[in-house]
């Protein structure tokens, strides 16, 4: 049994849903999992964990600055331990943008940080226009219009390929058992 720490940064809650699915799969295999927001992660001693997984959503082309700060503060420890990173973004709704080497946001992110995660994934996010504040809804609709995505202000669409999330979880567990 391994001790896993899953830290996430979410804008609208969907990254947490993905993390909860990872947690469910890992605990189903007998692993002990701690789930934490990026805000609460500063208070957690990272050393006792066997593997650290960090997940973060994109809003307006960037991950939350606290993700960058967490990595900068813990880069040496992250490099020593088995680890993984995944990004959640709506660009990944397009199958050809759903791989770490084809997703522009993840590629840019990796160039901006000193840490090189051992395992990477990109998951398509959830579009939830009714949940967004007025200006966010308008800007996201404009971005969607420009990228030929859905623009109906009442649309709620989960683009996440949940089988991809489950495979990532299984890969995390397999690596842990090696």
C-alpha positions in Angstrom: 0.0 0.0 0.0 1.4 3.4 -1.0 0.7 6.8 0.4 -0.4 9.2 -2.4 -0.9 12.9 -2.3 -3.2 14.5 -4.9 -3.0 18.3 -4.9 -5.3 20.2 -7.2 -6.0 23.7 -8.4 -9.5 24.2 -9.8 -11.4 27.2 -11.1 -14.9 25.9 -11.3 -14.7 22.5 -9.5 -14.1 20.1 -12.4 -10.5 19.4 -11.7 -11.6 18.3 -8.2 -14.0 15.9 -9.8 -11.2 14.4 -11.8 -9.1 14.1 -8.6 -11.9 12.4 -6.8 -12.1 9.8 -9.6 -8.3 9.2 -9.2 -8.8 8.9 -5.5 -11.6 6.4 -5.9 -9.5 4.2 -8.2 -6.3 4.4 -6.1 -8.2 3.6 -2.8 -10.0 0.8 -4.6 -6.5 -0.7 -5.1 -5.7 -0.4 -1.4 -3.6 2.8 -1.5 -3.9 5.5 1.1 -4.7 8.8 -0.6 -4.8 12.4 0.7 -6.6 14.9 -1.4 -5.7 18.6 -1.0 -6.4 22.0 -2.6 -3.3 23.9 -3.7 -4.2 26.5 -1.0 -4.1 23.8 1.8 -1.0 22.0 0.4 1.4 24.5 2.0 0.5 23.1 5.4 1.2 19.5 4.4 4.5 17.7 5.0 5.3 16.2 1.6 8.1 13.9 2.7 6.0 11.0 4.0 4.2 10.5 0.7 5.3 7.9 -1.8 4.0 9.7 -4.8 2.8 13.3 -5.4 0.2 14.1 -8.1 -0.6 17.6 -9.0 -3.5 18.6 -11.2 -4.5 22.1 -12.4 -7.1 23.7 -14.6 -6.5 26.4 -17.1 -8.3 29.7 -17.2 -7.5 32.2 -19.9 -4.4 30.3 -21.0 -2.7 29.9 -17.6 -2.6 27.7 -14.6 -3.2 29.3 -11.2 -0.1 31.2 -10.0 -0.2 29.2 -6.8 0.6 26.1 -8.9 3.8 27.8 -10.1 4.7 28.8 -6.5 4.1 25.4 -5.1 6.4 23.8 -7.7 9.1 26.5 -7.2 8.9 25.9 -3.4 9.1 22.1 -3.7 11.0 21.4 -6.9 13.8 19.5 -5.3 11.4 17.2 -3.3 9.2 16.7 -6.3 12.3 15.6 -8.4 13.2 13.0 -5.8 9.8 11.3 -5.5 7.6 9.5 -8.0 5.3 12.2 -9.3 2.8 13.2 -11.9 1.1 16.3 -13.3 -2.1 16.7 -15.3 -3.7 19.8 -16.9 -7.4 20.3 -17.4 -8.4 22.6 -20.2 -11.0 23.1 -22.9 -8.5 23.0 -25.7 -8.2 19.3 -25.0 -11.8 18.9 -26.1 -10.2 18.4 -29.5 -8.7 14.9 -29.6 -5.5 16.1 -31.3 -4.8 18.5 -28.4 -5.3 15.9 -25.7 -1.8 14.6 -25.4 1.1 16.2 -23.4 3.1 16.8 -26.5 0.3 18.3 -28.5 -1.4 20.5 -25.9 -0.1 24.1 -26.2 -0.9 25.0 -22.6 0.9 22.0 -21.1 3.9 22.5 -23.4 4.1 26.2 -22.4 3.7 25.3 -18.7 6.6 22.8 -18.9 8.9 25.4 -20.4 8.0 27.8 -17.6 8.8 25.5 -14.6 12.0 23.9 -13.4 10.3 20.6 -12.5 9.9 17.9 -15.2 7.0 15.6 -14.0 7.6 11.9 -14.6 4.1 11.2 -15.7 1.9 13.7 -17.6 -1.7 13.9 -18.8 -4.1 16.4 -20.4 -7.8 16.1 -19.8 -10.6 17.9 -21.5 -12.5 20.1 -19.1 -16.1 21.0 -18.6 -17.9 23.9 -20.2 -20.5 25.3 -17.8 -21.8 28.6 -19.1 -24.6 29.0 -16.5 -22.1 28.7 -13.7 -19.7 31.4 -15.0 -20.0 35.0 -13.9 -21.3 37.4 -16.6 -17.9 38.6 -18.0 -16.3 35.2 -17.8 -19.2 33.7 -19.7 -18.9 36.4 -22.5 -15.1 35.9 -22.8 -15.3 32.2 -22.9 -18.1 32.3 -25.5 -15.9 34.5 -27.6 -13.0 32.1 -27.2 -15.3 29.2 -28.1 -16.6 31.1 -31.1 -13.0 31.7 -32.3 -12.1 28.1 -31.8 -15.3 26.7 -33.3 -16.6 25.4 -30.0 -20.1 25.6 -28.4 -21.4 29.1 -27.7 -24.9 28.5 -26.4 -25.0 30.4 -23.0 -27.1 27.7 -21.5 -24.7 24.9 -22.5 -23.2 22.5 -19.9 -20.9 20.1 -21.6 -18.4 17.7 -19.9 -15.7 17.1 -22.6 -13.7 14.8 -20.2 -12.8 11.4 -21.5 -13.3 9.5 -18.3 -11.8 6.4 -19.7 -8.6 8.5 -20.2 -8.7 9.6 -16.6 -9.2 6.0 -15.5 -6.2 4.8 -17.6 -4.1 7.6 -16.1 -5.1 6.4 -12.6 -4.2 2.8 -13.5 -0.9 3.9 -14.9 -0.1 5.8 -11.7 -0.9 2.6 -9.7 1.2 0.4 -12.0 4.2 2.7 -11.8 3.8 2.7 -8.0 3.8 -1.2 -8.0 7.0 -1.4 -10.1 
